[in-house]
């Protein structure tokens, strides 16, 4: 049993609105790509892909032999359907404008071709979004997909689990009998606790009511260190925080001068912020590309500040 801070909303990767839903969806759905432990973008529902010489056309080879949790075959049609929903004018979720600028069409057998308007080295990373089943949602408008039971109590994908039940206490996920590889667990119960009191989730673990809880803040980790009844596992999350200056519109009078922007940038003591706000659990970003990002290179120029 996992303690989940916050009630999960819609269980559909095209309509995720909160971190709890994203956590649950990650056990249900799969995308064309994923990120491995070394922060490399690798194929998941795609076996591999080819990039055109001008770096604007990506041809993805879709994995065969994959089945949805109800036994239906997964095909390239499901991929096309998913991304065409993202392009639907009635689809108003964040990111919709981006997908409407991308050409998406069938290629050869088991192939989907994406055509960009300009090169984008990070494009394969955008294809981590979970694929939804055409045979479940075909013919529905985006609003109908959002409201469907298959985006909630009957949610299923090609991932290791499917929804077995939802109640006021949490969500029960059952093993997807067609998942490959099969998960080690028959069931995964996600017990939800209020966002207003995340300590309840921690207490649930300490009292044996739950087996694990994730997403703890540094002060909460510090409070648990030294205890012999819990095992703390720290991992790099590869998230980043930054402040951006807007030299246009209302910010023009303050930030239009590049020297002002540079001075403010150099005045920020990044290491002190990491030490005092994150209890040292973080890295300073010497360039606009975070050091944990797949695109970061130690050979890139960096500021002395």
C-alpha positions in Angstrom: 0.0 0.0 0.0 1.3 3.4 -0.9 0.3 6.6 0.9 -0.6 9.3 -1.7 -0.8 12.9 -0.8 -3.8 14.5 -2.5 -6.8 13.0 -4.2 -6.2 11.9 -7.8 -8.3 13.6 -10.4 -9.0 12.3 -14.0 -7.1 9.1 -14.7 -6.3 9.9 -18.3 -2.8 11.1 -19.5 -4.4 13.7 -21.8 -6.3 15.3 -19.0 -4.0 15.0 -16.0 -4.5 17.9 -13.6 -2.5 17.0 -10.5 0.5 15.1 -9.3 -1.5 12.3 -7.7 -3.2 11.5 -11.0 0.2 11.5 -12.8 1.5 9.0 -10.2 -1.4 6.7 -10.8 -1.4 7.1 -14.5 2.3 6.1 -14.6 1.3 2.7 -13.5 -1.5 2.4 -16.1 -0.4 4.0 -19.3 2.7 4.0 -21.5 4.1 6.4 -24.0 6.1 6.0 -27.2 9.2 6.9 -25.2 10.4 7.0 -21.7 13.5 8.1 -19.8 15.8 5.4 -18.4 17.9 5.6 -15.2 20.7 7.3 -17.0 18.3 10.1 -18.2 18.4 8.8 -21.8 15.3 8.9 -23.9 14.5 5.4 -25.0 11.6 3.6 -26.8 8.7 2.1 -24.8 5.7 1.6 -27.1 8.1 2.5 -30.0 11.0 0.2 -30.7 13.1 2.9 -32.3 12.9 5.9 -34.6 14.6 7.6 -37.5 15.3 11.3 -37.9 15.4 13.1 -41.3 18.5 14.9 -42.4 16.8 18.3 -41.8 15.9 17.1 -38.2 12.2 18.0 -38.8 10.7 14.5 -39.5 10.6 11.7 -37.0 9.5 8.3 -38.1 8.6 6.0 -35.1 8.4 2.2 -35.4 5.6 1.0 -33.2 6.1 -2.0 -31.0 4.0 -5.1 -32.0 2.6 -7.8 -29.8 1.4 -5.3 -27.2 -2.1 -5.7 -25.8 -4.4 -3.4 -23.9 -5.5 -4.5 -20.4 -8.8 -5.9 -21.9 -6.8 -8.0 -24.4 -7.3 -5.9 -27.5 -4.3 -5.4 -29.7 -2.3 -2.1 -29.5 -1.6 -0.7 -32.9 -0.3 2.4 -34.6 -4.0 3.5 -34.9 -4.1 4.0 -31.2 -1.0 6.3 -31.4 -2.6 8.3 -34.3 -5.9 8.6 -32.4 -4.2 9.8 -29.2 -2.3 12.6 -30.9 -5.2 13.6 -33.1 -7.2 14.2 -29.9 -4.4 16.5 -28.8 -4.9 18.4 -32.0 -8.6 18.6 -31.8 -9.8 22.3 -31.6 -12.1 21.3 -28.7 -9.1 20.0 -26.7 -8.1 23.0 -24.5 -5.5 21.4 -22.1 -2.0 22.9 -21.7 0.2 22.0 -24.7 -2.6 21.8 -27.2 -1.2 24.7 -29.2 2.1 22.9 -29.6 0.6 19.7 -31.0 -1.5 21.6 -33.5 1.8 22.7 -35.1 3.0 19.2 -35.6 2.1 17.1 -38.6 1.1 13.5 -37.6 0.4 10.8 -40.1 0.7 7.1 -40.7 3.9 6.0 -42.3 4.7 2.4 -43.5 3.4 -0.6 -41.6 3.4 0.0 -37.9 4.9 3.5 -38.3 3.8 7.0 -37.2 5.5 10.0 -38.7 5.8 13.4 -36.9 6.7 16.5 -38.9 7.9 19.6 -37.1 8.0 23.2 -38.3 11.5 23.6 -36.9 14.2 21.2 -35.5 13.7 20.3 -31.8 16.3 18.0 -30.2 14.0 17.4 -27.3 11.0 16.2 -29.3 11.3 12.5 -28.4 11.0 13.5 -24.8 7.5 15.0 -25.5 6.3 11.6 -26.6 6.4 10.2 -23.1 2.7 11.1 -22.9 0.6 8.0 -22.3 -1.3 6.5 -25.3 -5.0 5.9 -24.9 -7.1 3.2 -26.6 -9.0 4.1 -29.8 -11.4 1.2 -29.3 -12.5 2.7 -25.9 -12.6 6.4 -26.9 -13.1 6.4 -30.6 -16.0 8.7 -31.7 -15.9 10.8 -28.5 -15.3 14.5 -28.3 -12.6 15.6 -25.9 -15.2 16.5 -23.2 -16.7 13.0 -23.5 -13.3 11.4 -23.2 -12.7 13.5 -20.0 -16.1 12.4 -18.5 -15.8 8.7 -19.6 -15.6 5.9 -17.0 -12.5 4.8 -18.9 -10.8 8.0 -17.7 -11.7 7.0 -14.1 -13.1 3.9 -12.5 -12.5 1.7 -15.6 -9.1 3.3 -16.6 -6.8 0.9 -18.4 -3.8 1.1 -20.7 -0.8 -1.0 -21.7 1.1 -0.5 -18.5 1.5 -3.0 -15.6 -1.8 -2.1 -13.8 -5.4 -1.2 -14.4 -8.0 0.4 -12.1 -9.8 -2.2 -10.0 -11.8 0.2 -7.8 -12.0 3.8 -6.5 -13.6 5.0 -3.3 -13.2 7.9 -0.9 -10.2 6.2 0.8 -8.1 5.7 -2.3 -7.6 3.7 -5.5 -7.0 0.0 -6.0 -5.0 -1.0 -9.0 -5.1 -4.6 -10.3 -2.5 -6.5 -12.3 -2.9 -6.0 -16.1 -3.0 -9.7 -17.2 -1.6 -8.7 -20.6 1.3 -6.5 -19.5 4.7 -7.6 -20.6 6.7 -7.9 -18.4 4.2 -8.8 -15.7 4.4 -6.8 -12.4 5.4 -8.6 -9.3 2.3 -7.5 -7.4 -1.3 -8.6 -8.0 -2.7 -5.4 -6.5 -1.4 -1.9 -5.7 -3.5 0.1 -3.2 -3.0 3.9 -3.2 -4.5 5.3 0.0 -5.1 9.1 -0.3 -4.3 11.6 2.4 -5.2 15.4 2.4 -2.8 17.9 0.8 -3.5 20.1 3.8 -1.8 17.6 6.1 0.9 15.6 4.4 2.1 14.5 7.8 -0.9 12.1 7.9 0.7 10.2 5.0 4.0 10.0 6.8 2.3 8.9 10.0 0.5 6.1 8.1 3.9 4.7 7.1 5.3 5.0 10.6 2.2 3.3 12.1 2.2 0.5 9.5 -0.9 1.5 7.8 1.0 2.1 4.5 4.2 0.7 3.1 5.6 3.8 1.5 5.2 7.4 0.8 7.0 9.6 -1.8 7.6 13.2 -2.7 8.7 14.3 0.8 10.1 17.8 1.3 13.7 18.1 2.7 12.5 19.1 6.2 10.4 16.0 6.4 13.3 13.8 5.3 15.5 15.4 8.0 12.9 14.6 10.6 12.9 10.9 9.6 16.6 10.5 9.5 18.0 8.4 12.3 14.9 6.3 12.7 15.5 2.5 12.5 11.9 1.6 11.7 11.9 3.3 8.2 14.1 3.0 5.2 14.7 6.4 3.4 15.6 6.2 -0.3 16.8 9.4 -1.8 16.8 9.7 -5.6 17.4 12.6 -8.1 14.1 13.8 -9.5 15.6 15.9 -12.3 13.2 18.8 -11.7 14.4 22.4 -11.6 13.2 25.8 -10.4 14.1 29.1 -12.0 13.1 32.8 -12.2 12.7 34.3 -15.7 12.9 38.0 -16.5 10.3 39.3 -18.9 11.9 42.2 -20.8 8.6 43.0 -22.6 5.2 44.4 -21.7 5.0 45.5 -18.0 8.5 44.2 -17.3 10.2 46.3 -19.9 10.9 49.2 -17.6 12.8 46.9 -15.3 14.4 44.3 -17.4 14.9 45.7 -20.9 18.6 46.5 -20.1 20.7 43.3 -20.4 23.1 44.6 -17.8 20.3 44.7 -15.2 19.3 41.2 -16.0 22.9 40.0 -15.8 23.5 41.8 -12.5 20.4 40.3 -10.9 21.5 36.8 -12.2 24.9 37.2 -10.8 23.6 38.5 -7.4 21.7 35.3 -6.6 23.5 33.0 -4.3 22.3 29.7 -5.7 24.3 27.5 -3.4 22.9 29.3 -0.4 19.3 28.7 -1.7 20.1 25.0 -2.2 21.6 24.7 1.3 19.0 26.7 3.2 15.8 25.9 1.3 16.5 22.4 0.1 18.8 21.3 3.0 21.6 20.7 0.5 19.5 18.3 -1.6 20.0 19.9 -5.0 22.5 21.2 -7.5 22.9 24.7 -8.8 22.3 25.2 -12.5 25.3 26.8 -14.1 23.5 27.1 -17.5 19.9 27.4 -18.7 19.9 23.7 -19.2 19.8 21.9 -15.8 22.7 19.7 -14.9 20.4 16.7 -14.6 18.8 17.2 -18.0 19.5 14.8 -20.9 20.7 17.8 -23.0 23.2 19.1 -20.5 26.9 18.9 -21.5 29.9 19.7 -19.3 31.5 21.1 -22.4 28.9 23.9 -22.6 30.1 27.3 -21.6 29.1 28.4 -18.1 29.1 31.6 -16.1 31.6 32.1 -13.3 28.6 33.3 -11.2 
